[in-house]
Amino acid sequence: MWWELLALLLAALFLWDYLYMRKPYKMFEAAGVRGPPHAPFLGNAPLFMIGESAETMLDLTKRLIDKHGKNVQITMFQEYGFITADPKMIEAILSNQQTITKNSLYSLLQGWLGTGLLLSTGKKWFRRRKIITPTFHFKILEQFVEVFDQQSAIMAEQLYDRADGKTVINMFPVACLAALDIIAETSMGVKINAQRSPDFPYVQSVKVVSNMMAERFMNPLQRFDFTMRIFFPLLHRKLQKNIKSMHDFTDKVIEERRDALQKSINEKSPTNVEEDDVGSKRRMALLDVLLQASVDGQPLSNTDIREEVDTFMFEGHDTTTSAISYTLYLLARHPEEQARAFAEIREVIGTDKTKPITMRDLGELKYLECVIKESLRLYPPVPMIGRHLSDEFTLDGKTFAAKTNVILLTYHAQRDPDYFPEPEKFNPERYNQENNSNIDVFAYAPFSAGPRNCIGQKFAMLEMKSTVSKMLRHFELLPLGEDVKPIMNLILRSTTGINLGLKPRVY
C-alpha cells in the first residue's frame, strides 16, 4: 500500500515537473540554445555538484561553452536559464532598460546590503542612481585623489620589511586593507585605519562577511537562510553577528554625520569646508550627498542611507582589491611592460617617491591605464553578471520564457578569440589610442555596460592608477610564488593567492 502511494506521488511530481518545465525547454530549443542533459527536479545540479567545486567552475563553464556554443541552457532544480559568453547576447541584455533585474544569486547579499543600488530595481534603482551620480563629479573625484595617494603610501610603507627580493607576498590581503581604508574615507568620511589596525572590529566584520558570502555563493546548502540555519547554525549566527556589527558602526557614523550637517546648516557653513578633528579640510563624501538628498520631497531615512553606504563598502573594496592585485601580479611576470610603465611614471611624476600624485598626473599615465585595462580583461574582478527576465522576452532574435535566469560570463567573453586575437596574451597595446576604438564595448565589459554599468568606474580607475603607480615608484615587482588559479565567485580571487616578490626601487 505504502509503495503504491509513493509511486503515485512520484508519478504526480514527475508530471508536474514535466508540465512546469515544458514551455521554457521548448523555447530554449526554438532559440537554438542547447545544453547538457537534465534530470527531473534536479536539472543540471548534479553536473555542478558532483566532482566540481568553486576551483573548477571556470574550467567547467569553458568546457560547456566549447561543447554547446556560447549560449548554454542550464537548469538548477526548478530554476531554468542559460549561461552566455556571446558578446551579442551580452549586448542585448546589458543595453536594454527592461533587463536590469538581478537574478536570485544576489539575494545572498540582501541581509547585508538591503536593496541599495546594487540590488534594487525599477523606480527605486532609477532614483538612487540619480541621487548618487553627482558623487562622481570631477571636482569630488579630485578631492579623493589625495586619499588614494595617502593610503597607497601607507601600503607601500608597510611592505618594506618584506621587500627583500626573496619573500613571497600574497597581494590580495594587502591590497584589501588599503582598499578598505580608501572606501571608508571616501564613502563615509571616516578613517578606520585598516592597514595599521587590521583588528579593528569593523574591518574584521567586513572581512568575515565578505569571505562567508563567497562561500555561500558556491555552497547550495548555504544558498538560502533557512537551509543555512538548519545545516550551518553556527556559521549563520556568526554571519548575523558580523552583519549587525557593521550595521551598528555605519548607523553611528550616519548619526554623527547627520548631526554635523545640521550644525553646519544652522551655522550656515557648508559641510565640505568644515574641518575635521585633526584640523584638515573635510572632503565631501558619498554619505554627505545622501544626507542632503530627498525623494518626493522627503529626506532619505538612515536605513536608506545605510543601504547605499554598505553597498559602496562592499563593491568598492573587493573589486578594486582584485583588480589591483592581478595588475601587480601581471606586471611582476612581464618585466618589459613593467619597465615601460615605470618609465612613464618617472617621466610624469619624477624621482621623488614621496611626492603626492595629482589628478593631472593620473590623467597623463596613459600606458599604465592600458596595463590596467588589459589586466581587467584577463582577470575581471566581477567574472560574471546575473540577470532575471521577469517576463517573456526576445534577446538577439531569440525568445525566452518568463522567469529565465541569465549568467553573463564576462570572464570568458573577454577571452573570445573572435574579438581578442591571442586572447591569453598580456598585451596592453590593445588599448592604445589607435586600437582602443576597435574594441567591442560588450565583449569587454569589466565594469558592466549599458544603463546598469558601474557608477563608480572612474573612481575605481583613478584608485587603481594611484595605487599601482605608488607600488611601482617604490618597488620592482618580481615573479615569485605560485601562479594564480582564478576562482569563479562574486569577486575573482585565486586559490593560490596572488603572489609576487618586491625589491626596493633604485632610481
N, C-alpha and C positions, 0 to 999 in steps of 0.2 A: 504493500500500500504506500509506504513512505517513498519507495523508489519510484513508483508511478507518479506521485505528486511532484517529486524532484524533477523527473524527466519532463513533466508537463510544464513546470515553472521554467526550466531551462529552455524548452522549446518556445515558450512565450517571450522570454528575454531575447533569444536569438532573432525571433520575428520582429520584435520591437527595434532591435539594433539594426536589422536589415532595412526596415521601413524608414528609420530616422536618418540613416546614412545614405540611402539610395540616391536621393536628389543631388547632394553635394558630390558624390562619387561620379554620377553621370555627367555633371557639369565639368568636373576636372577632366574626364575623358574627352568630352567635346572640345575642351580648350587645348587638348594635346598635352596636358600636364600629367605625367606618369610618375610612378614611384614604386618602392619595394612592396611586396605582398603584405597585406594587413590581415590581422586576425579579428574575429568578432570581439567586441567590447574593448580589447586591448589595443587594437590598431597596430601601430608600429612600435609600441612601448617596449616589447622585448628586444627589438633591434638596438635600442638606445640603452637598455639596462643590463643586457647580458654580454659580458666581455668588453664593454665600453665604459668609459669614465670621462670626467672633465678633461683629462690629459689627452684623450684620443678623439675628442669631439671635432676638432678642426680637421683631422685626418678623415674621420667618418663622413662628415659633410662633403669633403672634397671627393671621396670615393662615390658618394651618391650622385654628385653633380657629373662626374666623369661617366657614370653608367647611365643615368636617366636624363641628362640635359641640365641646362642652367635653372630650370624651374622643376622642383621635385615635390610631388604630393606626399604629405606626411599626416598621419592620424595618431593622436595620443589619447587613448581611452575614447571619450566622446567628443574630444576637441579635434576638429579637422582643419587643414590648411595646407600651406606649402612653404618651402624654403626657396629663396631665389638668389642667384648671383648674376642675374641678367640685368645689365645697366638699363636696358629699355624698359623692363618691368619696374626696376627701381625708380626710374624717372616717372613712370605712370602713377606710382604710389606716392612718392615724395612731393610731386608737383601739384597734387590735387588737394583742394581745400576740404574735400569730403572724406579723406582717408587719413585724418590726423589722430584718430583714437589709438592709444597704445594697447597692446594685447595684454592678456591676463598675467604674463610673467612679471610685469611691472607692479602688479598689486602687492608683491612681496615687500615693496618699499613704502607702502602706504602708511603703515604704523609709525614709521619714522618721519616721512616727508609730507604726510597728508595728501591733499590734492593741489599741490602747488604747480608751478609752471611745467614741470616735467610730466606730471601725471594727469593734470586737468585736461578737459576737452570742451568744445563748444564755446558758449559765451564767456565762461569763467576763464578759459585759456586765453581767449582773444583779449579780454580786459586786462588780465595780469601781464600779458606780453606788452600791451600798450603802456602800462604803468612802468614796467621795468626797463624798457628800451632806452629812456633818457639816461639811465645809469652808465651806459656805454658811450656817451657823448665824448668826443675828442678831449675836451677840457678836463673831464673827470678821469679819463684814462691816463692823461698826462700826470695827474696827481699820484696815480697808482704806481707809476714807474719808479718813484722813489722807494716805495715799499718793496717792489721786486728787487731793486738793487741792494737794499739793506738786508733783506732776508737771504738772498743768494750769497751775499758776502759772509754772513754767519755760517751758511752751509759750507762754503769753501774753507773758512777758518777752522771749522771743526773736523775737517778731513785731513789736515796737515799731519796729524800724528800717525796716520796710516798711509801717507804718501811716500812710501819707501821704494816704490818700483817693484815690490815683491808681493805685498799683501793683496789678496783678492777682496774686493769690496762689492757687495750687492747694493746697487744704487737705488733700488726701489724703496726700501725703508728710509734711506737718507733723504731722497727727494720728497717722500711723503710728508715728512716733518716740516720741510721748508714750504711745501705747498699748503699745508695746514696753517702755518703762520701767515702766509700771504692771504689766503682766502678769508681767514678770521678777521684780519685787519681791514681788508677791503670791503667785506660784506657786512661785518658787524661794527667795525670801528674800534675793535679791542685787540690788545696784544695778548696772546695766550702763551707765547714763548715755548712752543712745542719743541724746538730744536735744543734749547738749553734746559728745558724742564719737561722731558717726554713723559714723566709720571703724573703730570697734571691731570686731574680726573676727567675733564672734558676731552683732552687729547686721547686718553686711554679708551674712553667710551666710543669715540669716533672710530678708532682702530678696531675695537672689538666688534662693533656693529657692522662695519664695512666687511670684515672678514667673514662674519656669520651670514651676511646677505649673499656673499659669494658662494658659500657652502649650500645655503638654502636653494639657490638657483639651480644647482646640479643634483640635489637630492630630492626625489619625488615625495618622500615621506615628510620632508620639511617644507614642502611647497605651500601647504595650507596651514593656517594657525591651528585648526582643530586637530590635524594629524600630528603636528609638531608637539602640541600639548600632550597627546597620548603617548607617542613613541619617544619623544625627547623632552620630557618635562623640565629637566634641569637646564638644558640649553634654552628652552623657551623662557624660563624665569630670568636667566642671565641676559637674554636679549632684551626683555621688557625693562629690566633694571637699568641697563645701559642707555636705552632709548629715553627713559624717564630722566636719567642724569643729564643727557644732552638737552632735553626739553626744558628742564629746570634752569640750566645755565642760560639758554637762549632767552627764556622768559625774563630772567633777571636783567640781562643786557637790554632787552627791549624796553622794560620798565624804566631803567636808568636813562636810556637814550630819549625816551618819550618825555621824561621829566626835564631833561636838559633842553629839549626842543621847546617845551612850554615856557621854560625860564627865559630862553633866548627870545621867544616871541614877546613875552612880557617886557623884556628889556630892549626890544627892537634891535637885537644883534643877530645876524644870520648864523646858523649853526656851522657853516663851512669855514668861518673865520674865527670861531671860538677856540680858545686854547685848551689843550688837554692838561692832564695832571703833571706833565713834565715840562710844560711851557712851550711845547711845539705846536704849530698850526694844525688844527684838526681838519682832516680831509672829509669831503662828502663821501659817505659810504652808502651801499645799497640800502641799508637799514634807514638812513635819513630820507631817501627817496620814498620808501614805503610808508614811513611815518607821516609824510606830507601829502600822500596820495589819497584819493577818495573815489568811491564807486557810487554813482547815482546820488552824489552829494554827501555821502556818508564816509567817514574815515575807515580804513581797514582795521579790523579787530586785531588784538595781539595774536590770536590763533592764526588769522590770515597771514600776518607778517611772519610769524614763526615758520609757516609752511615754506615761504619763499627763502628765508634765511637758511633753513635747514637744507632746502634743495640746492642752494648755492654752495653750502658747505660740502654736500655730497658730490655734486657734479664738478665743483671747482678744485677739489684736491686729488681725487683718484684719477681722473682723466689726465690732468697735467702731470701727475706723478708718473704715469705710464709713458706718456709722450716724452718727457724729459729723460727718463731712464733709458728708453730704447734709442733715443737720439745719441746720447753719450756712448751707449754700447756700440752703435754702428760706427761712430767716429773713431772709437778705440780700435776697431777692426778694419778701418780704411784710412791708413796713415796719410795718403796723398790728399784725400778730401779734408782730413783734419788739418793738415798743414795749410791748405788753401783757405779754410775757414779762419784759422788763426791769423794768417797774413792779412786778411780783410779786417779782422777785429783790431789788429795792431795799427793798421793804416787809419781806421776811423777813430779809435779811442786813444791810441798812443801806448806808451810803455809803462805808465803809472798804474799799477794794479789796484790802487785804492781810489782812483778817480771815479766818481759816480757816473753812471751811464745816463744819458738823456733820451727823451722821446726822439729827438732828431737823430741821435746815434743809431738807435734801433732801426729807424727807417732806412738808414744807409747800409745796413748789414744785409745786402741783397743775396749774397751767396749763402749765408747762414740760413736765411729763410728758405732757400731751395733745399738745403740739407734737412731742415725740419719737415718740410712738406714731403720729401721722399721717405723720411722715417715714418711719417703718418700714413703714407701709402702702404709700406711694407708691414707696419705694426700699428694699425689704427687703434687708439685707446678704447673705442667702442666698436668691437668687431662685428656686431650685428645690431639691427634695429627692428623692433616689433611693432606691428600694426594689426588692427582688428577691423574687419569690414562688417559694420552693423547691419547693412542692407545688401541685397543682391547688387553686384557692381561689375562693370566692364572695365578691364585694365589691359592696355596694349592689345585691344581687339579680342580679349578673352573674358568670358562672363563667369563670375564666381558666385556661389551661394552666400546668403546672409550668414553671419557668424563665422566667416572664414578668418582664420588667423594666418598672418604672414610674417615670416622672418626674413629680413633683408640681410644677406651675408656680405657686408661691405668688405670684410677681410678677403674673401675670395674674388669679389668683383674687382678689387684693386690690384689683383694679380692676374687678371684676364689678359692673355697674350694678344687677343684681338684689339685691345685698347692700349696695352703697355708692352712694347717689344722688350724681350729679355726681362720678363716680369720679376724674376728672382734677384736681378742685379740691382745693387745700390747705386743709383745714378742721379745725383741731384740736378744734373744738367737738363733733365726733363722739364724743369720748372723755370729755366731762364727765360728772358723776355721773348726770345724768338720762338721757343717751343710751347710756352705756357698756354697760349691761345688755342692750341690744338687738343688740349686735354678735355675730355667729356666731363662735365661737372657732376654727372650722376654715376659715372664709372669711378670717379674719385670723389668720395663724399665722407671724409673723416669727421666733418662737422655736421653730417646730415646735409640736407638741401631742401629747397622749396620753402613753403610757409612755416614749417616747423624746424627750420635749421637752428643750429646752436646760436643762441642770442649772445653768448659770451666769447665767440671765436676770435674777435680782435683782441680782447683781454687776454685770452689764452696764448695767442701768438706772441704778444708783447712779453708775457711772463716767460714763455719758453725761450725766446731770443735772449732775454736778460739773463736768465739762469744758465743757459748753455754757454753764452759768451763769457760769463763770470768764471765758469769752470775752466774754459779754455785759456783765459787770461792767467789763471793761477797754476794750471796743471797740464802736463802732457798726459793724454789718455792712452793706456796700454791694454793690449788684448789678453788679459789674464782671466782665469776662471772658466767654468763650463759655458758652452754656448747656450743660448736661450732655447727653451721649449715652450712656445706660447700655449696658453691655456684659454679655451673658449669660456667666457664668462661675461658678466655685465661690463666688466673692465678687463682689458687684455693684460694678463700677468704672465709669469713664466714659472714653471715648476722647479726650475734650477736656479732661480734668481736671475737678475740682470747684471752681470758681473763685468768688472774691469779692474785695472790697476791704475795708480796715479804716481806721477813723479813731478816734483815742483818745477814749474816752468822757468827756464833760464833765458832771459832776453839777450 
